[in-house]
Amino acid sequence: MGEILEIFLSASFWAAVIRIASPLIFATMGELICERAGVLNLGIEGIMVAGAFAGWMTVYSGGGLWTGVVVAMLAGMLFGLLHGTLTVPFGLSQHVVGLGITLLATASAYFAYRLALPRVTTPPRIEAFQPLPIPILSDIPLLGPALFTQTPLTYLAFVLVAVVSFVLFRTPLGLALRAAGENPAAVAAQGLSVTGLRMGAVIVGSGLMAVGGAFLTMSAFNSFFFEMVNGRGWICIALVVFGAWMPGKALLGAVLFGMFDALQIRLQQTSIGADVPYQIFLMMPFVLSILALVIMSRRASVPAALMVPFNKGER
Amino acid sequence: MAPDSMAQGPVLRLDGITKRFGALVANDAISVTLAPGEVIALLGENGAGKTTLMNILFGHYTADAGTVEVFGQTLPQGNPRAALAAGVGMVHQHFTLADNLSVLENVVLGTQPLWGARLDMAGARAKLVGLAQDFGLAVDPDARLGSLSVGERQRVEILKALYRDARILILDEPTAVLTPQQADALFAALRKMVAQGLSIIFISHKLHEVMAIASRVVVLRHGKQVGEVAVSDTDPRALAEMMVGSAITQPELRAATPGPALLELRKVVTPDRGTTRGLRGVDLALRAGTITGLAGVSGNGQAALADLIAGLERPSAGEMLLHGAAPAQWSVAEALGAGIARIPEDRHKTGTIADFSLTENAILERYNQAPFARRGWLDWRAARDFAQSVIRAYDVRCPGPDTRIRLLSGGNMQKLILGRVMELRPQIILANQPVRGLDIGAITFVQTQLLAARDRGAAVLLISEDLDEILALSDQIHVISEGRLSPPFARGTMSATDLGRWMAGEGFERGRDAA
């Protein structure tokens, strides 16, 4: 037990928690925006792969780090445009389109990687984002290294949660977006375009998912390799439900998941790890996520028009 | 806001509006004018083209021909924002409100520039509260819409139009969900609006309401404008005949000969299921040879009672007796086995399977019994013969038994449902909203069938939100409110107003003390 307590008291543990949570925060906010407007975006996993590759490739071929983030976002928005076109005006099944986008985006990224680097066996590394300690705040014990000695992208993730929250609940645009996910007829009756709102939400949301993917290559692993997104997109779908479609609660969920994940890595190295197969530890964050989801989502209210296509002139 | 110079001319002029959906002409050269401070009624059966016409006016549809003029200005087609800006407000039959937003948020939606930096809630709140006071439409601005009753939601829907400074208000079937008292309160609010110079188009198929609120009536039938009369020059009967296009025959009513109770409930309680309210100590006896009417505002336990009798729900307390004995393990199978005929509330969702043929739909409840099933195999010839006999006997207008039921009109769908249960000569009939949304011809047909079943000794439970229907057909009437059931009232002892008081929940405490 002493070993576990030691983990919880170490600053590097909490720094890892926030680092693991950061890409999830971007992608979860992206998914949350889509779902609030009434579109389930299962393209998230593939869009994260595409974002991871686009951002990394930009920097690898000589672009700046922030240029990489913008290119990743644009790549995500492009897939968002495709997803939105198929699901919103055409009203196709959001499940099928989303899984299709995931396959397409993942395969495109791998294919482009192979075209660009046909003979590489070990993935080349890039000069990625470096931690940027915030003066004074980073000197707070435990909290300082965890929250205020992170890369700029992590700070951006936390700012993003506040921005998404403000836009959703304090601006006319956010109100219209929430209404589009609850009862699109109410939006249409006020002369607003449900199609425009939903397309916009899917495009912007997909852009944020791609930034989440880019975080992996540009702020965590510093290189691109296959299977690197590794189900994080699916976790984000669960985090939206866990957060009851509220940005703040979803952030909490992402941090919680980050904590489980950082914990299992460290538990593998303790004396418990010697006796238990490591696969059990790998399972832990997912099992705990499912449990938390079951407990948290019982009272959650789903946007009523989620996955319901809206056709003007039909009831 | 209307310029004063326009006050003399009509505020609204629909001129030669024509709209086709494929081969169907939904609106055929319809012309209507509306004067300031005037209430006109748009009367017609379902499918007559009332809602299509209003959707064109409001910009949801584009007309194939014709023009819409508001305050002398021609409105661009297919542009709801232009209609709203011109001062046209619509109170939809299916409210256009979002459940997860507050009342205030629902009202504010779309009224502030979409790219504005911040919602101005304080100003909006002041305006909303002012409007609510002026017109007697009290609502809590911070209440979550999902927690409001239907009547309150309607108030929000009306306030939403007023908040946008509507000068012309269109109300689509506004009383369909209200008790008579709530409807009176609505009419009082409407009169206040008219007194302030608003003009109103009132869409309805309820004749006495049209007579009460409108000064002029425009009647539509099959997309054509068949008449326009001042209310002072007509009466409900003449309006009904204009609406239907032929003389109306009321189903013939013979005296009831009540027999023993076939189904009895004693102090029955059922649990609440999500938003569906359960029953709270219900006493009910369905006697052979009678029709028992169940009046009430929807959502007060009708669904729980219907589910209980259909076998979808079991009592959690109290006793249920079928032919005098308690059923062993109450279930849908047992209900079907006991010969309970079910005419479900929603014929599209629970009554039929849209993409199945008429034959398949006709045997839905008995597909696993002889003669349709033999040693585990379906006998399609027997099924088709049965469907044919129902189609003939119940006048189901369709291309044939292999047609998908989706393609039938509501009336013909209902006739098939009626036929498939009535062919078994059931002793207990659960008729939940059996004529909702049907035209007058189909209504008469269904009601005649229910009366015939009564006359041959069946016990009928008629659940309806239409008090006129309840009063016309029922030998005894119960009112349901918040899961409680009133004592039975015999035919002729209650007026619609009396029932309305019980529907609002009055009288239940006294009723309990007396019992």
Interface residues (C-beta under 8 A of the other chain):
Chain A: R170 T171 P172 L173 L175 A176 R178 A179 E182 N183 A185 A186 V187 A188 A189 Q190 G191 L192 S301 P303 A304 K312 G313 R315
Chain B: N55 G59 H60 Y61 N79 P80 R81 A82 A83 L84 M90 H92 H94 T96 L97 A98 D99 N100 L101 E105 N106 V108 L109 G110 T111 Q112 P113 L114 W115 G116 A117 R118 L119
